[in-house]
Amino acid sequence: MLMSKNWMNAVWSWDHCFNAMALIQLMPEFAWDQYMLMFDRQAPDGALPDSLTDRETYWAYSKPPIHGWALLWLMANSKSINEERLAEVYPRLVRWTNWYFQFRDDDHDGLPQYDHGNDSGWDNATVFRSGPAIETPDLAAYLVLQMDALSNIARRLGREQESEEWKRRAEGLLQQLISTYWRSGHFVGLRSFDHSVVEADSLLLYLPIMLGKQLPEAIRQKLIADLKQSGKFLTGNGVATERLGSPYYESDGYWRGPIWAPSTLMIVDGLESSGEYEFARELKLRYCRMAVKSGFAENYDAVSGRGLRDPAYTWSASVFLIFAHQLVNP
């Protein structure tokens, strides 16, 4: 499944996860192929390609390691992810996880960095406006969840010692995430080379909500309160990717304002993991109403809901299908 039949006619190494999640209910075989696609092209050092087409594989950037989170979601929503499939993905997910600590932790502090905004999937988010090599809490959160997935898989495969080791690593990284990035009531990004704070009003800094009840209650409740505050990130269509009052907010600013399908799903999933079911349901409804009105565009004007950029994008459709299924089958 390509991202679009227009100019984005390729597969990127995180969007395939959202498409697999949409397919798992009715087409589990196709969903598994879609999920494993990038692992079929995995480099010997563990890296996944940035993107691929039928003619080339592109390696200039990476993409965020959401694959463990996505796999946990697939496992929770389908009985088709059996031990045979888990045995297939386990060593590949191990290499992908370790790659970040081996090749994206230049200062060896245990917190990997993004070398470029494109590596995060949030290409031009304000977290990256001061330059490359930024350590961000979303990346650490993804890796905690990926280690959780590896611990879960290892246990199902009878590898108890490995399961315990992944659990220990996940718990250690979670504590480091909180102690390093949570400052004065909010998460921050840090420049990797000197650990100075990056001032930003990006929704990306709220993605640790995906950890749900693994976060301390005070932190979790502060994140939720900020997300519920109308006019901060919240609009009638969902959650903007940049605070509405930010000097860098742009209605068509790519990751500096517009609503995107993947960020909406990740926030919603985190809210549900935190027990915020009603607010999560409201965000699903807002997204679905916007998509019905404006189609499955690459992203949307956060205020008007107008479709922006590529007018036909598959992850926008996939998230709509996921939400619609959940709303009809609560």
URMOSUL-V173159 format. One line per field, one symbol per residue. ss: DSSP state (H for helix, E for strand, C for the rest). psi: psi as a letter, one per 20 degrees, with the letter a starting at -180 (. if undefined). burial: b if it has 16 or more other C-alpha atoms within 10 Angstrom, else e. A space follows every 10 residues. Layout:
ss=???
psi=???
burial=???
This chain:
ss=CCCCCCCCCC EECCHHHHHH HHHCCCCHHH HHHHHHCHHH HCCCCCCCCC EECCCCEECC CCCCCCHHHH HHHHHHHCCC CCHHHHHHHH HHHHHHHHHH HHHCCCCCCC CCCECCHHHH CCCCCHHHCC CCCEECHHHH HHHHHHHHHH HHHHHHCCCH HHHHHHHHHH HHHHHHHHHH HEECCEECEE ECCCCCEECC CEHHHHHHHH HHHHCCHHHH HHHHHHHHCE CCCEECCEEC CECCCCCCCC CCCCCCCCEC HHHHHHHHHH HHHCCCHHHH HHHHHHHHHH HHHHCCCCEE CCCCCCEECC CCCHHHHHHH HHHHHHHHCC
psi=orhqicilmr pqkhhhghhh hhihgimhgh gggggighhh jpqhiiqqqg rqaihqppjh rarqmjhggh gggghijpji nahghhhghg hghghgghgh hhikmhjkjj oqrpiqhhhi imgkqihjij aamppqhggh gghghhhggh ggghghjjmg ghghghgghg hghghhgghg iopljrqrqq phhjkqpopq lqhhiiiihh icjhqqgggg hggggghiop ifhpaiibpq iqphjqijpp hlkdjlgqpq gghggggghh ghhijmhghg hhhggggggg hhgiamrgaq phghjpqqcp inphhghghg hgggghhhm.
burial=bbbbeeeeeb bbbbbbbbbb bbbbbeebee bbebbbbbbe ebeeebbbbb bbeeeeeeee bbbbbbbbbb bbebbeeeee beeeebeebb ebbbbbbbbb beebbbeeeb bbbbbbbbbb bbbbbbbbee ebbbbbbbbb bbbbbbbbbb bbbbeeeeee ebbbebbeeb bebbebbbeb beeeeebbbb bbeeeebbeb bbbbbbbbbb bbbebeeebb eebbeebeee bbbbbbbbbb bbbbeeebbb bbbbbbbbbb bbbbbbbbbb bbbbebeebb bbbbbbbbbb beebbbbbbb bbbebbbbeb bbbbbbbbbb bbbbeeeeee
